[in-house]
Amino acid sequence: MRTVILLAVLIAAAAALIYLFVRSRKTAAPPPAPAPLRDPFADSGPQGDPRAIKVGDMLDIGIERVWVRGTLRLSEGGWQWAEHFVDEGGTGQRRWLSVEEDPDVRMVLWTSRPDLDVVPGPATLTVDGVTYRLVERGTASYRSEGTTGLRASGGMDYVDYQAPSGERLAFERFDHGSWEASVGTELTPATVTVYPGGN
């Protein structure tokens, strides 16, 4: 009889332990999911919003520091983009940074090439040993801010070429003037830092 009672107590104790164990597993909160791993060397994007660049802002482009002297706000149909004329400290080069959303932000640093004796039109053009293919042409309206050398508003025509390596060749003419040639290099967002200027 004593053995039967002892056996019943052990069975009851085991059942109680099993019950408590199952109940604790049902009510325990699941462990938090581990945070996703992040590449510390990944492209972290630009500091400041390049879509908001304006006259008076300072930009770091790679290791170079420039100031925005003038801005053209361009529109064609529902498409809008900007060209920011920059001063890089008296070298005499006419340069600008174009910024557009397509749908990601795309930036190209352009340098004027008044020495080129070519005009747009052919399907391909070769400049300095690089062959460029026609990719786009159109007509846009502009609004001028700051020092651009242009009227407050007007119209412009453009023709864009691109090489297989990604290099750019562009032609622009403002208010039915003569064509101006420029070469450009596309920039990655992480290479441009925007420091907003004062109001």
Beta strands, then each sheet from edge to edge (+ up, - down):
strand 1: 58-61
strand 2: 64-76
strand 3: 79-87
strand 4: 95-101
strand 5: 105-112
strand 6: 124-127
strand 7: 130-146
strand 8: 153-162
strand 9: 168-174
strand 10: 180-187
strand 11: 192-195
sheet 1: 6+ 7- 2+ 1- 11+
sheet 2: 6+ 7- 8+ 9- 10+ 5- 4+ 3-
end
